[in-house]
Amino acid sequence: MIREDEPLDLIETPSNLPRCSNQQFAHPTLIIENSKWAERYADRTGTSVTHYYLLSLNDLVHVLAEREPASRWFEPASDSE
């Protein structure tokens, strides 16, 4: 696992992140176009992937995916259960 705060500079991070409508926070999910990381992976494996960038207040996650991701909302469990 590679942590973003490690000075390895293996995965590019956009320098000018788009902002949410309130202009206070950066948009939490992005697709990195022309990703060098995704290109290196594709060259090595022959598999086309998309580079997703997921940002929270404390963390960021880079993901290479072969397929379009899917998500769904889970309601929080109640305290009475």
N, C-alpha and C positions, 0 to 999 in steps of 0.2 A: 504494500500500500504506500502511495506517495502522498504526503501531506502538502497542502498548498503553501504553508509557511516555510517549508524546506527550500533552500536556495538551489533547487535543481533546474528550474526553468524548463521543464520538459513539456508542460502543457500551457499553451498561451491563454491568457485571460484578456478579454476586451478592455481596452484602456478607457473608452468612453461609453459607459453603460447607459442604455436608455432608462429614463425615469418613469415611474408610475404617474398617474394623473395628478396626484398631490405634490409631485416634484420633490418629496422628501426622501423617498427610498428608490433604489434601483429596481428595475423590473426583476422579479424572482426567477423567471425561467426564460432561457434564450436558446436559440439554435445558433451555433457558431459556424458561419459560412466559411468556406475555404480553410478549414482547420488543418494545420500541419500534422497534428496528432492523428486525426482521422485518416489523412492521406498516407502517413507512415504505416498505420495499421492495415489499410487497404492494400498497399504495396506488398506488405509482408504476408498477408493471408489471402489476397484475392477477393476479399469480402467488402462490399460497399457498406459504410456505416454513417450515421449522423452523430455529430458531436452536440450533446445537450449540456447546458450550463445551468445549474440549480443553485440559487443563492438565498440564504436566510440571514437573519441578523447576526448570527454567530459563525456560520459555516458556509462552505460552498462545496458542491459536488460536480465533478465532470463525469459524464457518462457517454460511452460509445454504444449505440444501439443499431442492430441490424434491421429491426422492425420499428414501426411507429409505436410509441408507448401508449398505454391505456391506463386510465386511473378511475377510481370511484371513491365516493365519500362513505366513510363508516361513521355512524353516529356513536358518540362516546357512551360507554357503559354507564348505567346509573349507579349511584352510590349504594342503593338498596339491594343490589344483586350480590 
